[in-house]
Amino acid sequence: MGGKPCIRGLRITVYDVLDYLASGMSEAEILADFPDLTRDDLLACLAFAADRERRMLSVPA
């Protein structure tokens, strides 16, 4: 997947899941469209984004 972080080795990137959430898809819709995903996977994507944002803000300019 071009070096992008994937969920548990699936061919679904963290960024794809975050895009689905940002576009307004509900958790239930995402899980229905991607039966290999779990609620914990979605929460892990959000945690990844939060951690990445936190790291970006702590880097000195």
C-alpha distance matrix in Angstrom:
0.0 3.8 5.6 5.7 7.9 7.6 11.0 12.8 10.2 9.8 7.1 8.4 7.6 10.8 11.1 11.3 13.9 15.7 15.9 17.4 19.9 20.7 21.5 24.0 22.5 24.3 23.1 24.8 23.2 19.6 20.6 22.4 19.5 17.1 19.5 17.2 17.1 20.1 22.0 21.2 17.4 18.4 20.7 18.2 16.0 19.3 20.3 17.1 17.9 21.5 21.0 18.9 21.7 24.3 23.0 22.9 26.4 27.8 26.8 30.1 30.3
3.8 0.0 3.8 5.5 8.9 10.0 13.7 15.6 13.1 13.3 10.8 11.8 10.0 12.5 12.2 13.2 16.1 17.1 17.2 19.4 21.7 22.0 22.9 25.7 24.8 26.7 25.7 27.7 26.1 22.5 23.9 25.8 22.8 20.6 23.1 20.8 20.4 23.2 24.8 23.8 20.1 20.8 22.7 20.0 17.7 20.6 21.3 17.8 18.3 21.8 21.0 18.4 21.1 23.7 22.0 21.5 25.2 26.4 25.0 28.0 27.9
5.6 3.8 0.0 3.8 6.4 8.6 12.3 13.9 11.9 13.1 11.5 12.1 9.7 11.4 11.7 13.6 15.9 16.6 17.4 19.8 21.5 21.9 23.4 26.0 25.1 26.7 25.3 27.6 26.5 22.8 23.8 26.2 23.7 21.1 23.4 20.7 19.9 22.3 23.6 22.1 18.6 19.5 20.9 17.9 15.9 18.8 18.9 15.2 16.2 19.4 18.1 15.7 18.8 21.0 19.0 19.0 22.7 23.5 22.2 25.4 25.7
5.7 5.5 3.8 0.0 3.8 6.3 9.9 12.4 11.1 11.6 10.0 9.5 6.5 7.8 8.0 10.1 12.2 12.8 13.8 16.1 17.7 18.2 19.8 22.3 21.4 23.0 21.7 24.2 23.1 19.4 20.7 23.2 20.8 18.4 20.9 18.5 17.2 19.4 20.5 19.1 15.6 16.1 17.6 14.8 12.4 15.3 15.8 12.3 12.9 16.4 15.6 13.3 16.2 18.7 17.3 17.2 20.8 22.0 21.2 24.6 25.0
7.9 8.9 6.4 3.8 0.0 3.8 6.9 9.3 8.9 9.9 9.6 8.7 5.7 5.9 7.9 10.1 11.1 11.8 13.8 15.7 16.6 17.7 19.8 21.7 20.6 21.5 19.7 22.3 21.7 18.0 18.8 21.6 19.7 17.0 19.0 16.4 14.7 16.5 17.5 15.8 12.4 13.3 14.5 11.4 9.6 12.8 12.9 9.5 11.1 14.4 13.4 11.9 15.1 17.3 16.1 16.9 20.2 21.2 20.9 24.5 25.5
7.6 10.0 8.6 6.3 3.8 0.0 3.8 6.3 5.9 6.2 6.4 5.6 4.2 5.6 8.4 9.2 9.8 11.8 13.7 14.6 15.9 17.7 19.3 20.9 19.2 19.9 17.8 19.9 19.3 15.5 15.9 18.6 16.8 13.7 15.5 12.7 11.4 13.7 15.2 13.9 10.2 11.7 13.6 10.8 9.4 13.1 13.6 11.0 12.8 16.1 15.6 14.8 17.8 19.9 19.3 20.1 23.3 24.4 24.4 28.1 29.1
11.0 13.7 12.3 9.9 6.9 3.8 0.0 3.8 5.5 5.5 7.4 6.0 6.1 6.3 9.9 10.1 9.3 11.7 14.1 14.3 15.1 17.5 19.2 20.1 18.0 18.1 15.5 17.4 17.3 13.6 13.3 16.3 15.1 11.7 12.9 9.9 8.3 10.1 11.9 10.4 6.9 9.1 11.1 8.6 8.1 11.8 12.4 10.7 13.0 15.9 15.7 15.7 18.6 20.4 20.3 21.6 24.4 25.5 26.0 29.8 31.0
12.8 15.6 13.9 12.4 9.3 6.3 3.8 0.0 3.8 5.5 8.7 8.8 9.6 10.1 13.7 13.9 13.0 15.4 17.9 17.8 18.5 21.2 22.8 23.5 21.1 20.8 17.8 19.3 19.7 16.1 14.9 17.8 17.0 13.3 13.4 9.9 9.1 10.6 12.9 10.9 8.2 11.4 12.9 10.2 11.0 14.6 14.5 13.1 16.0 18.4 17.8 18.2 21.3 22.6 22.3 24.0 26.8 27.5 28.0 31.8 33.4
10.2 13.1 11.9 11.1 8.9 5.9 5.5 3.8 0.0 3.8 6.5 8.1 9.2 11.0 14.1 14.0 14.1 16.8 18.7 18.8 20.2 22.6 23.9 25.0 22.6 22.8 20.2 21.4 21.2 17.6 16.7 19.1 17.6 14.0 14.5 10.9 11.2 13.4 16.1 14.5 11.5 14.3 16.2 13.5 13.5 17.2 17.3 15.3 17.9 20.7 19.9 19.7 23.0 24.6 23.8 25.2 28.3 29.0 29.1 32.8 34.1
9.8 13.3 13.1 11.6 9.9 6.2 5.5 5.5 3.8 0.0 3.8 5.4 7.8 10.2 12.9 11.9 12.0 15.2 16.6 16.3 18.1 20.6 21.4 22.5 19.8 20.3 17.9 18.8 18.2 14.6 13.9 15.9 14.1 10.5 11.5 8.2 8.9 11.9 14.8 14.1 10.8 13.1 15.7 13.8 13.2 16.9 17.8 16.1 18.1 21.2 21.0 20.6 23.6 25.6 25.2 26.2 29.3 30.4 30.6 34.3 35.3
7.1 10.8 11.5 10.0 9.6 6.4 7.4 8.7 6.5 3.8 0.0 3.8 6.4 9.8 11.5 10.1 11.3 14.5 15.1 15.1 17.5 19.6 20.0 21.6 19.2 20.3 18.5 19.5 18.2 14.6 14.8 16.4 13.8 10.8 12.7 10.3 10.9 14.3 16.9 16.6 13.0 14.5 17.4 15.5 14.0 17.7 19.0 16.9 18.2 21.7 21.7 20.7 23.4 25.9 25.4 25.9 29.1 30.5 30.3 33.9 34.5
8.4 11.8 12.1 9.5 8.7 5.6 6.0 8.8 8.1 5.4 3.8 0.0 3.8 6.7 8.4 6.7 7.6 10.8 11.6 11.5 13.7 15.8 16.4 17.9 15.7 16.8 15.1 16.5 15.2 11.5 12.2 14.2 11.7 9.0 11.6 9.7 9.0 12.2 14.2 14.3 10.5 11.3 14.4 12.9 10.9 14.4 16.2 14.3 15.2 18.7 19.3 18.3 20.7 23.3 23.3 23.6 26.6 28.3 28.5 32.0 32.6
7.6 10.0 9.7 6.5 5.7 4.2 6.1 9.6 9.2 7.8 6.4 3.8 0.0 3.8 5.2 5.2 6.7 8.8 9.9 11.0 12.8 14.3 15.6 17.5 15.9 17.2 15.8 17.9 16.7 13.0 14.3 16.7 14.4 12.0 14.7 12.8 11.2 13.8 15.0 14.6 10.8 11.0 13.5 11.6 9.0 12.3 13.9 11.5 12.1 15.8 16.2 14.9 17.3 20.0 19.7 20.0 23.0 24.7 24.8 28.3 28.9
10.8 12.5 11.4 7.8 5.9 5.6 6.3 10.1 11.0 10.2 9.8 6.7 3.8 0.0 3.8 5.5 5.3 6.2 8.6 10.0 10.8 12.3 14.3 15.9 14.7 15.7 14.1 16.9 16.2 12.6 14.0 16.9 15.3 13.1 15.5 13.8 11.3 13.0 13.3 12.5 9.0 8.6 10.5 8.7 5.5 8.6 10.3 8.0 8.5 12.1 12.8 11.8 14.0 16.6 16.8 17.2 20.0 21.8 22.3 25.9 26.6
11.1 12.2 11.7 8.0 7.9 8.4 9.9 13.7 14.1 12.9 11.5 8.4 5.2 3.8 0.0 3.8 5.4 5.0 6.0 8.6 9.8 10.2 12.1 14.4 13.9 15.6 15.0 17.8 16.6 13.3 15.5 18.1 16.0 14.5 17.6 16.4 14.0 15.9 15.9 15.6 12.3 11.0 12.9 11.7 8.0 9.9 12.2 9.8 8.8 12.6 13.7 11.9 13.4 16.7 16.9 16.4 19.2 21.5 21.7 25.0 25.3
11.3 13.2 13.6 10.1 10.1 9.2 10.1 13.9 14.0 11.9 10.1 6.7 5.2 5.5 3.8 0.0 3.8 5.5 5.1 6.2 8.7 9.8 10.5 12.8 11.6 13.7 13.3 15.6 13.8 10.5 13.0 15.1 12.5 11.5 14.9 14.3 12.3 14.6 15.0 15.6 12.2 10.8 13.6 13.0 9.6 11.7 14.5 12.7 11.9 15.5 17.0 15.6 16.9 20.1 20.6 20.2 22.7 25.1 25.4 28.8 28.9
13.9 16.1 15.9 12.2 11.1 9.8 9.3 13.0 14.1 12.0 11.3 7.6 6.7 5.3 5.4 3.8 0.0 3.8 5.4 5.1 6.3 8.6 9.9 11.1 9.5 10.8 9.8 12.5 11.3 7.9 10.2 12.9 11.2 10.0 13.1 12.6 9.9 11.6 11.5 12.3 9.3 7.2 10.2 10.3 7.1 9.0 12.1 11.3 10.7 13.9 15.8 15.1 16.3 19.2 20.2 20.3 22.5 24.8 25.7 29.1 29.6
15.7 17.1 16.6 12.8 11.8 11.8 11.7 15.4 16.8 15.2 14.5 10.8 8.8 6.2 5.0 5.5 3.8 0.0 3.8 5.4 5.1 6.0 8.5 10.1 9.8 11.2 10.9 14.2 13.3 10.5 13.1 15.8 14.4 13.7 16.6 16.2 13.2 14.2 13.2 13.7 11.2 8.4 10.3 10.5 6.9 7.3 10.7 9.9 8.2 11.2 13.6 12.7 13.3 16.4 17.7 17.4 19.3 21.9 22.9 26.2 26.6
15.9 17.2 17.4 13.8 13.8 13.7 14.1 17.9 18.7 16.6 15.1 11.6 9.9 8.6 6.0 5.1 5.4 3.8 0.0 3.8 5.4 5.0 6.0 8.7 8.9 11.5 12.2 15.0 13.1 10.8 14.1 16.1 14.1 14.1 17.5 17.6 15.1 16.6 15.9 17.0 14.3 11.6 13.8 14.2 10.6 11.1 14.5 13.4 11.3 14.4 16.8 15.4 15.6 19.0 20.2 19.3 21.2 24.1 24.8 27.9 27.7
17.4 19.4 19.8 16.1 15.7 14.6 14.3 17.8 18.8 16.3 15.1 11.5 11.0 10.0 8.6 6.2 5.1 5.4 3.8 0.0 3.8 5.5 5.2 6.6 5.5 8.2 9.2 11.5 9.4 7.4 10.9 12.5 10.8 11.4 14.7 15.5 13.1 14.6 13.9 15.7 13.3 10.5 13.3 14.4 11.3 11.8 15.5 15.1 13.6 16.3 18.9 18.1 18.4 21.6 23.0 22.5 24.2 27.1 28.0 31.2 31.2
19.9 21.7 21.5 17.7 16.6 15.9 15.1 18.5 20.2 18.1 17.5 13.7 12.8 10.8 9.8 8.7 6.3 5.1 5.4 3.8 0.0 3.8 5.4 5.3 5.2 6.6 7.5 10.7 9.7 8.2 11.3 13.5 12.7 13.2 16.0 16.7 13.7 14.2 12.6 14.3 12.7 9.2 11.1 13.0 10.1 9.6 13.4 13.8 12.0 14.1 17.1 16.9 16.7 19.5 21.6 21.2 22.5 25.4 26.8 29.9 30.2
20.7 22.0 21.9 18.2 17.7 17.7 17.5 21.2 22.6 20.6 19.6 15.8 14.3 12.3 10.2 9.8 8.6 6.0 5.0 5.5 3.8 0.0 3.8 5.4 7.3 9.5 11.1 14.2 12.9 11.7 15.0 16.9 15.8 16.5 19.5 20.2 17.2 17.9 16.2 17.6 15.8 12.4 13.8 15.3 12.1 11.0 14.6 14.7 12.0 14.0 17.2 16.4 15.6 18.7 20.8 19.8 20.9 24.1 25.3 28.2 28.1
21.5 22.9 23.4 19.8 19.8 19.3 19.2 22.8 23.9 21.4 20.0 16.4 15.6 14.3 12.1 10.5 9.9 8.5 6.0 5.2 5.4 3.8 0.0 3.8 5.9 9.2 11.6 13.9 11.7 11.2 14.9 16.0 14.5 16.0 19.2 20.5 17.9 19.0 17.7 19.7 17.8 14.5 16.5 18.1 15.0 14.4 18.1 18.1 15.6 17.7 20.9 19.9 19.2 22.4 24.3 23.2 24.4 27.7 28.7 31.5 31.1
24.0 25.7 26.0 22.3 21.7 20.9 20.1 23.5 25.0 22.5 21.6 17.9 17.5 15.9 14.4 12.8 11.1 10.1 8.7 6.6 5.3 5.4 3.8 0.0 3.8 6.2 9.4 11.4 9.8 10.2 13.6 14.6 14.0 15.8 18.5 20.2 17.5 18.0 16.3 18.7 17.4 13.9 15.7 18.1 15.4 14.4 18.2 18.9 16.7 18.4 21.7 21.4 20.6 23.5 25.8 25.0 25.9 29.1 30.5 33.3 33.2
22.5 24.8 25.1 21.4 20.6 19.2 18.0 21.1 22.6 19.8 19.2 15.7 15.9 14.7 13.9 11.6 9.5 9.8 8.9 5.5 5.2 7.3 5.9 3.8 0.0 3.8 6.6 8.1 6.1 6.6 10.0 10.8 10.3 12.2 14.9 16.8 14.3 14.9 13.7 16.5 15.2 11.9 14.4 16.7 14.4 14.2 17.9 18.6 17.1 19.1 22.2 22.0 21.8 24.6 26.7 26.4 27.5 30.5 31.9 35.0 35.1
24.3 26.7 26.7 23.0 21.5 19.9 18.1 20.8 22.8 20.3 20.3 16.8 17.2 15.7 15.6 13.7 10.8 11.2 11.5 8.2 6.6 9.5 9.2 6.2 3.8 0.0 3.8 5.3 5.1 6.4 8.6 9.8 10.7 12.3 14.1 16.1 13.4 13.1 11.3 14.4 13.9 10.7 12.8 15.7 14.2 13.6 17.1 18.5 17.5 18.9 22.0 22.5 22.4 24.7 27.1 27.2 28.2 30.9 32.6 35.8 36.3
23.1 25.7 25.3 21.7 19.7 17.8 15.5 17.8 20.2 17.9 18.5 15.1 15.8 14.1 15.0 13.3 9.8 10.9 12.2 9.2 7.5 11.1 11.6 9.4 6.6 3.8 0.0 3.8 5.5 5.3 6.2 8.6 10.0 10.5 11.7 13.3 10.3 9.5 7.5 10.8 10.6 7.7 9.9 12.8 12.0 11.9 15.0 16.6 16.3 17.7 20.4 21.3 21.7 23.7 26.0 26.5 27.7 30.0 31.9 35.3 36.1
24.8 27.7 27.6 24.2 22.3 19.9 17.4 19.3 21.4 18.8 19.5 16.5 17.9 16.9 17.8 15.6 12.5 14.2 15.0 11.5 10.7 14.2 13.9 11.4 8.1 5.3 3.8 0.0 3.8 5.5 5.2 6.0 8.6 9.9 10.3 12.8 10.7 10.0 8.9 12.6 12.7 10.6 12.9 15.8 15.2 15.5 18.5 20.0 19.9 21.4 24.0 25.0 25.4 27.5 29.6 30.3 31.5 33.8 35.6 39.0 39.8
23.2 26.1 26.5 23.1 21.7 19.3 17.3 19.7 21.2 18.2 18.2 15.2 16.7 16.2 16.6 13.8 11.3 13.3 13.1 9.4 9.7 12.9 11.7 9.8 6.1 5.1 5.5 3.8 0.0 3.8 5.5 5.1 6.1 8.5 10.1 12.9 11.2 11.8 11.4 14.9 14.0 11.8 14.7 17.1 15.8 16.4 19.7 20.7 20.2 22.2 24.9 25.2 25.7 28.2 30.1 30.3 31.7 34.3 35.8 39.1 39.6
19.6 22.5 22.8 19.4 18.0 15.5 13.6 16.1 17.6 14.6 14.6 11.5 13.0 12.6 13.3 10.5 7.9 10.5 10.8 7.4 8.2 11.7 11.2 10.2 6.6 6.4 5.3 5.5 3.8 0.0 3.8 5.4 5.1 6.0 8.3 10.3 8.2 9.4 9.5 12.5 10.9 8.9 12.3 14.1 12.6 13.8 17.0 17.6 17.4 19.7 22.1 22.3 23.1 25.6 27.2 27.6 29.3 31.7 33.0 36.4 37.0
20.6 23.9 23.8 20.7 18.8 15.9 13.3 14.9 16.7 13.9 14.8 12.2 14.3 14.0 15.5 13.0 10.2 13.1 14.1 10.9 11.3 15.0 14.9 13.6 10.0 8.6 6.2 5.2 5.5 3.8 0.0 3.8 5.5 5.1 5.6 7.8 6.0 6.7 7.5 10.8 9.7 8.8 12.1 13.9 13.4 14.9 17.6 18.4 18.9 21.0 23.0 23.7 24.9 27.0 28.6 29.4 31.1 33.2 34.6 38.2 39.1
22.4 25.8 26.2 23.2 21.6 18.6 16.3 17.8 19.1 15.9 16.4 14.2 16.7 16.9 18.1 15.1 12.9 15.8 16.1 12.5 13.5 16.9 16.0 14.6 10.8 9.8 8.6 6.0 5.1 5.4 3.8 0.0 3.8 5.6 5.7 9.2 8.8 9.9 11.1 14.4 13.4 12.6 15.9 17.7 17.0 18.4 21.3 22.0 22.3 24.5 26.7 27.1 28.2 30.5 32.1 32.6 34.4 36.6 38.0 41.5 42.2
19.5 22.8 23.7 20.8 19.7 16.8 15.1 17.0 17.6 14.1 13.8 11.7 14.4 15.3 16.0 12.5 11.2 14.4 14.1 10.8 12.7 15.8 14.5 14.0 10.3 10.7 10.0 8.6 6.1 5.1 5.5 3.8 0.0 3.8 6.2 9.1 9.0 11.3 12.8 15.7 13.8 13.0 16.6 17.9 16.5 18.3 21.3 21.4 21.5 24.2 26.2 26.1 27.3 30.0 31.2 31.5 33.5 35.8 36.8 40.3 40.8
17.1 20.6 21.1 18.4 17.0 13.7 11.7 13.3 14.0 10.5 10.8 9.0 12.0 13.1 14.5 11.5 10.0 13.7 14.1 11.4 13.2 16.5 16.0 15.8 12.2 12.3 10.5 9.9 8.5 6.0 5.1 5.6 3.8 0.0 3.8 5.5 5.7 8.8 11.1 13.3 11.0 11.1 14.8 15.4 14.4 16.8 19.4 19.2 19.9 22.7 24.2 24.3 25.9 28.4 29.3 29.9 32.2 34.2 35.1 38.7 39.4
19.5 23.1 23.4 20.9 19.0 15.5 12.9 13.4 14.5 11.5 12.7 11.6 14.7 15.5 17.6 14.9 13.1 16.6 17.5 14.7 16.0 19.5 19.2 18.5 14.9 14.1 11.7 10.3 10.1 8.3 5.6 5.7 6.2 3.8 0.0 3.8 5.4 7.6 10.5 12.8 11.3 12.2 15.4 16.2 16.0 18.5 20.6 20.8 22.0 24.5 25.8 26.3 28.1 30.2 31.2 32.2 34.4 36.1 37.2 40.9 41.9
17.2 20.8 20.7 18.5 16.4 12.7 9.9 9.9 10.9 8.2 10.3 9.7 12.8 13.8 16.4 14.3 12.6 16.2 17.6 15.5 16.7 20.2 20.5 20.2 16.8 16.1 13.3 12.8 12.9 10.3 7.8 9.2 9.1 5.5 3.8 0.0 3.8 6.7 10.3 11.4 9.5 11.4 14.4 14.3 14.5 17.4 19.0 18.9 20.6 23.1 24.0 24.5 26.7 28.6 29.3 30.5 32.8 34.3 35.3 39.0 40.2
17.1 20.4 19.9 17.2 14.7 11.4 8.3 9.1 11.2 8.9 10.9 9.0 11.2 11.3 14.0 12.3 9.9 13.2 15.1 13.1 13.7 17.2 17.9 17.5 14.3 13.4 10.3 10.7 11.2 8.2 6.0 8.8 9.0 5.7 5.4 3.8 0.0 3.8 6.9 8.1 6.0 7.6 10.7 10.9 11.1 13.8 15.5 15.7 17.3 19.6 20.7 21.4 23.4 25.2 26.2 27.4 29.6 31.1 32.3 36.0 37.2
20.1 23.2 22.3 19.4 16.5 13.7 10.1 10.6 13.4 11.9 14.3 12.2 13.8 13.0 15.9 14.6 11.6 14.2 16.6 14.6 14.2 17.9 19.0 18.0 14.9 13.1 9.5 10.0 11.8 9.4 6.7 9.9 11.3 8.8 7.6 6.7 3.8 0.0 3.8 5.2 5.1 6.7 8.8 9.8 11.0 13.0 14.4 15.4 17.2 18.9 20.1 21.4 23.2 24.6 25.9 27.5 29.3 30.7 32.3 36.0 37.5
22.0 24.8 23.6 20.5 17.5 15.2 11.9 12.9 16.1 14.8 16.9 14.2 15.0 13.3 15.9 15.0 11.5 13.2 15.9 13.9 12.6 16.2 17.7 16.3 13.7 11.3 7.5 8.9 11.4 9.5 7.5 11.1 12.8 11.1 10.5 10.3 6.9 3.8 0.0 3.8 5.3 5.2 6.3 8.6 10.0 10.9 12.4 14.3 15.7 16.8 18.4 20.1 21.4 22.7 24.4 26.0 27.4 28.9 30.9 34.5 36.0
21.2 23.8 22.1 19.1 15.8 13.9 10.4 10.9 14.5 14.1 16.6 14.3 14.6 12.5 15.6 15.6 12.3 13.7 17.0 15.7 14.3 17.6 19.7 18.7 16.5 14.4 10.8 12.6 14.9 12.5 10.8 14.4 15.7 13.3 12.8 11.4 8.1 5.2 3.8 0.0 3.8 5.4 5.0 6.0 8.7 9.9 10.2 12.1 14.3 15.1 16.1 18.1 19.8 20.6 22.1 24.1 25.6 26.7 28.6 32.3 34.1
17.4 20.1 18.6 15.6 12.4 10.2 6.9 8.2 11.5 10.8 13.0 10.5 10.8 9.0 12.3 12.2 9.3 11.2 14.3 13.3 12.7 15.8 17.8 17.4 15.2 13.9 10.6 12.7 14.0 10.9 9.7 13.4 13.8 11.0 11.3 9.5 6.0 5.1 5.3 3.8 0.0 3.8 5.4 5.0 6.3 8.8 9.8 10.4 12.5 14.3 15.1 16.4 18.5 19.8 20.9 22.6 24.5 25.8 27.3 31.0 32.6
18.4 20.8 19.5 16.1 13.3 11.7 9.1 11.4 14.3 13.1 14.5 11.3 11.0 8.6 11.0 10.8 7.2 8.4 11.6 10.5 9.2 12.4 14.5 13.9 11.9 10.7 7.7 10.6 11.8 8.9 8.8 12.6 13.0 11.1 12.2 11.4 7.6 6.7 5.2 5.4 3.8 0.0 3.8 5.4 5.1 6.5 8.7 9.9 10.9 12.6 14.3 15.5 16.9 18.6 20.1 21.4 23.0 24.7 26.4 30.0 31.3
20.7 22.7 20.9 17.6 14.5 13.6 11.1 12.9 16.2 15.7 17.4 14.4 13.5 10.5 12.9 13.6 10.2 10.3 13.8 13.3 11.1 13.8 16.5 15.7 14.4 12.8 9.9 12.9 14.7 12.3 12.1 15.9 16.6 14.8 15.4 14.4 10.7 8.8 6.3 5.0 5.4 3.8 0.0 3.8 5.4 5.1 6.2 8.6 9.9 10.5 12.2 14.2 15.4 16.4 18.3 20.0 21.2 22.6 24.7 28.3 29.9
18.2 20.0 17.9 14.8 11.4 10.8 8.6 10.2 13.5 13.8 15.5 12.9 11.6 8.7 11.7 13.0 10.3 10.5 14.2 14.4 13.0 15.3 18.1 18.1 16.7 15.7 12.8 15.8 17.1 14.1 13.9 17.7 17.9 15.4 16.2 14.3 10.9 9.8 8.6 6.0 5.0 5.4 3.8 0.0 3.8 5.4 4.9 6.0 8.6 9.7 10.3 12.1 14.1 15.1 16.3 18.2 19.9 21.0 22.7 26.4 28.2
16.0 17.7 15.9 12.4 9.6 9.4 8.1 11.0 13.5 13.2 14.0 10.9 9.0 5.5 8.0 9.6 7.1 6.9 10.6 11.3 10.1 12.1 15.0 15.4 14.4 14.2 12.0 15.2 15.8 12.6 13.4 17.0 16.5 14.4 16.0 14.5 11.1 11.0 10.0 8.7 6.3 5.1 5.4 3.8 0.0 3.8 5.4 5.0 6.3 8.7 9.9 10.5 12.4 14.2 15.3 16.5 18.5 20.1 21.5 25.2 26.5
19.3 20.6 18.8 15.3 12.8 13.1 11.8 14.6 17.2 16.9 17.7 14.4 12.3 8.6 9.9 11.7 9.0 7.3 11.1 11.8 9.6 11.0 14.4 14.4 14.2 13.6 11.9 15.5 16.4 13.8 14.9 18.4 18.3 16.8 18.5 17.4 13.8 13.0 10.9 9.9 8.8 6.5 5.1 5.4 3.8 0.0 3.8 5.4 5.1 6.2 8.6 9.8 10.6 12.2 14.2 15.4 16.6 18.5 20.4 23.9 25.3
20.3 21.3 18.9 15.8 12.9 13.6 12.4 14.5 17.3 17.8 19.0 16.2 13.9 10.3 12.2 14.5 12.1 10.7 14.5 15.5 13.4 14.6 18.1 18.2 17.9 17.1 15.0 18.5 19.7 17.0 17.6 21.3 21.3 19.4 20.6 19.0 15.5 14.4 12.4 10.2 9.8 8.7 6.2 4.9 5.4 3.8 0.0 3.8 5.4 5.1 6.1 8.5 9.8 10.4 12.2 14.2 15.4 16.5 18.6 22.2 24.1
17.1 17.8 15.2 12.3 9.5 11.0 10.7 13.1 15.3 16.1 16.9 14.3 11.5 8.0 9.8 12.7 11.3 9.9 13.4 15.1 13.8 14.7 18.1 18.9 18.6 18.5 16.6 20.0 20.7 17.6 18.4 22.0 21.4 19.2 20.8 18.9 15.7 15.4 14.3 12.1 10.4 9.9 8.6 6.0 5.0 5.4 3.8 0.0 3.8 5.5 5.2 6.1 8.6 9.8 10.5 12.3 14.3 15.5 16.9 20.6 22.2
17.9 18.3 16.2 12.9 11.1 12.8 13.0 16.0 17.9 18.1 18.2 15.2 12.1 8.5 8.8 11.9 10.7 8.2 11.3 13.6 12.0 12.0 15.6 16.7 17.1 17.5 16.3 19.9 20.2 17.4 18.9 22.3 21.5 19.9 22.0 20.6 17.3 17.2 15.7 14.3 12.5 10.9 9.9 8.6 6.3 5.1 5.4 3.8 0.0 3.8 5.5 5.1 6.1 8.5 9.9 10.5 12.4 14.3 15.8 19.3 20.5
21.5 21.8 19.4 16.4 14.4 16.1 15.9 18.4 20.7 21.2 21.7 18.7 15.8 12.1 12.6 15.5 13.9 11.2 14.4 16.3 14.1 14.0 17.7 18.4 19.1 18.9 17.7 21.4 22.2 19.7 21.0 24.5 24.2 22.7 24.5 23.1 19.6 18.9 16.8 15.1 14.3 12.6 10.5 9.7 8.7 6.2 5.1 5.5 3.8 0.0 3.8 5.5 5.2 6.1 8.6 9.9 10.7 12.4 14.7 18.1 19.6
21.0 21.0 18.1 15.6 13.4 15.6 15.7 17.8 19.9 21.0 21.7 19.3 16.2 12.8 13.7 17.0 15.8 13.6 16.8 18.9 17.1 17.2 20.9 21.7 22.2 22.0 20.4 24.0 24.9 22.1 23.0 26.7 26.2 24.2 25.8 24.0 20.7 20.1 18.4 16.1 15.1 14.3 12.2 10.3 9.9 8.6 6.1 5.2 5.5 3.8 0.0 3.8 5.4 5.0 6.2 8.6 10.0 10.7 12.6 16.3 18.3
18.9 18.4 15.7 13.3 11.9 14.8 15.7 18.2 19.7 20.6 20.7 18.3 14.9 11.8 11.9 15.6 15.1 12.7 15.4 18.1 16.9 16.4 19.9 21.4 22.0 22.5 21.3 25.0 25.2 22.3 23.7 27.1 26.1 24.3 26.3 24.5 21.4 21.4 20.1 18.1 16.4 15.5 14.2 12.1 10.5 9.8 8.5 6.1 5.1 5.5 3.8 0.0 3.8 5.4 5.1 6.2 8.7 10.0 11.0 14.7 16.2
21.7 21.1 18.8 16.2 15.1 17.8 18.6 21.3 23.0 23.6 23.4 20.7 17.3 14.0 13.4 16.9 16.3 13.3 15.6 18.4 16.7 15.6 19.2 20.6 21.8 22.4 21.7 25.4 25.7 23.1 24.9 28.2 27.3 25.9 28.1 26.7 23.4 23.2 21.4 19.8 18.5 16.9 15.4 14.1 12.4 10.6 9.8 8.6 6.1 5.2 5.4 3.8 0.0 3.8 5.4 5.1 6.3 8.7 10.3 13.6 14.7
24.3 23.7 21.0 18.7 17.3 19.9 20.4 22.6 24.6 25.6 25.9 23.3 20.0 16.6 16.7 20.1 19.2 16.4 19.0 21.6 19.5 18.7 22.4 23.5 24.6 24.7 23.7 27.5 28.2 25.6 27.0 30.5 30.0 28.4 30.2 28.6 25.2 24.6 22.7 20.6 19.8 18.6 16.4 15.1 14.2 12.2 10.4 9.8 8.5 6.1 5.0 5.4 3.8 0.0 3.8 5.5 5.3 6.4 9.0 12.2 14.3
23.0 22.0 19.0 17.3 16.1 19.3 20.3 22.3 23.8 25.2 25.4 23.3 19.7 16.8 16.9 20.6 20.2 17.7 20.2 23.0 21.6 20.8 24.3 25.8 26.7 27.1 26.0 29.6 30.1 27.2 28.6 32.1 31.2 29.3 31.2 29.3 26.2 25.9 24.4 22.1 20.9 20.1 18.3 16.3 15.3 14.2 12.2 10.5 9.9 8.6 6.2 5.1 5.4 3.8 0.0 3.8 5.4 5.2 6.5 10.2 12.4
22.9 21.5 19.0 17.2 16.9 20.1 21.6 24.0 25.2 26.2 25.9 23.6 20.0 17.2 16.4 20.2 20.3 17.4 19.3 22.5 21.2 19.8 23.2 25.0 26.4 27.2 26.5 30.3 30.3 27.6 29.4 32.6 31.5 29.9 32.2 30.5 27.4 27.5 26.0 24.1 22.6 21.4 20.0 18.2 16.5 15.4 14.2 12.3 10.5 9.9 8.6 6.2 5.1 5.5 3.8 0.0 3.8 5.5 5.6 8.9 10.0
26.4 25.2 22.7 20.8 20.2 23.3 24.4 26.8 28.3 29.3 29.1 26.6 23.0 20.0 19.2 22.7 22.5 19.3 21.2 24.2 22.5 20.9 24.4 25.9 27.5 28.2 27.7 31.5 31.7 29.3 31.1 34.4 33.5 32.2 34.4 32.8 29.6 29.3 27.4 25.6 24.5 23.0 21.2 19.9 18.5 16.6 15.4 14.3 12.4 10.7 10.0 8.7 6.3 5.3 5.4 3.8 0.0 3.8 5.6 8.0 9.4
27.8 26.4 23.5 22.0 21.2 24.4 25.5 27.5 29.0 30.4 30.5 28.3 24.7 21.8 21.5 25.1 24.8 21.9 24.1 27.1 25.4 24.1 27.7 29.1 30.5 30.9 30.0 33.8 34.3 31.7 33.2 36.6 35.8 34.2 36.1 34.3 31.1 30.7 28.9 26.7 25.8 24.7 22.6 21.0 20.1 18.5 16.5 15.5 14.3 12.4 10.7 10.0 8.7 6.4 5.2 5.5 3.8 0.0 3.8 6.3 9.1
26.8 25.0 22.2 21.2 20.9 24.4 26.0 28.0 29.1 30.6 30.3 28.5 24.8 22.3 21.7 25.4 25.7 22.9 24.8 28.0 26.8 25.3 28.7 30.5 31.9 32.6 31.9 35.6 35.8 33.0 34.6 38.0 36.8 35.1 37.2 35.3 32.3 32.3 30.9 28.6 27.3 26.4 24.7 22.7 21.5 20.4 18.6 16.9 15.8 14.7 12.6 11.0 10.3 9.0 6.5 5.6 5.6 3.8 0.0 3.8 6.4
30.1 28.0 25.4 24.6 24.5 28.1 29.8 31.8 32.8 34.3 33.9 32.0 28.3 25.9 25.0 28.8 29.1 26.2 27.9 31.2 29.9 28.2 31.5 33.3 35.0 35.8 35.3 39.0 39.1 36.4 38.2 41.5 40.3 38.7 40.9 39.0 36.0 36.0 34.5 32.3 31.0 30.0 28.3 26.4 25.2 23.9 22.2 20.6 19.3 18.1 16.3 14.7 13.6 12.2 10.2 8.9 8.0 6.3 3.8 0.0 3.8
30.3 27.9 25.7 25.0 25.5 29.1 31.0 33.4 34.1 35.3 34.5 32.6 28.9 26.6 25.3 28.9 29.6 26.6 27.7 31.2 30.2 28.1 31.1 33.2 35.1 36.3 36.1 39.8 39.6 37.0 39.1 42.2 40.8 39.4 41.9 40.2 37.2 37.5 36.0 34.1 32.6 31.3 29.9 28.2 26.5 25.3 24.1 22.2 20.5 19.6 18.3 16.2 14.7 14.3 12.4 10.0 9.4 9.1 6.4 3.8 0.0
